[in-house]
């Protein structure tokens, strides 16, 4: 699958800096832009090779579109290309989000800014809801997986740790699909994880870094699953954010280009300023670089494994369950009157029925918010 190195690091940097600056619309849009750039225009990869990279990204935790970018860099120039492509795709978005976070901290309490975010939040809820519906169609391939997803919803509502939900969903899918019980070591691992997740860490840059490394290392599925982890860690466990701040962070992640995971940059800035933004960004993306470097040489064997395939199916429905519960919880904060309900429903209709790009909806919400502020 890997091509001969024939691309300079400077060219890799240029193309990924460009993509990181203009890639609005979420992971699906990012991957579509990369397919056009690398398969159609530059012909760096055959379409089958590019599809293999997408499949490889789906088999490991982390932000899928960013991992596809990292895979492309590795395919062109090995480990140096991996580092350059990933960093250049992430940096523009992280800098933009950090600038927005600075403005938010300085001016976010002004009534005009609050009205803009008032209009953004229901649209964000609609975008996440649409992603759940779209991903649910492919994730719930059978009644068994649907049942695992329902159990994951129940577990999440009753307070089970999100990592435990994902791990248990994957193990249960293996047990059902392969008609074998998980090993004793694996089943013992679940309560150990749950028991270790209860403490509240001391507020520090080390805690911030460790929290985001953990999230980046275990988060499967869409970038929207990030909401569940952020809520569990920063609202329920650490008490560093409010529900409103989390919704605003998600809105910023949607209205800016590049990976949705740069929401971490915004959270880090709110918690600890510029150093917090840098630490959070490095922490959440670091596992993706490691996973791509380690998994790329053995991707073909992993994809042929029935157990790995079943585990991934289970993890995906567990991730959807986390998304659904958190969307409901955040929706109770965002949808507060007839106008916000109306905006959410119209946005959902436009997304599902007419497939309007989410970037246009975010732009329209900003215009509505600014108009409200002026009036």
Beta strands, then each sheet from edge to edge (+ up, - down):
end
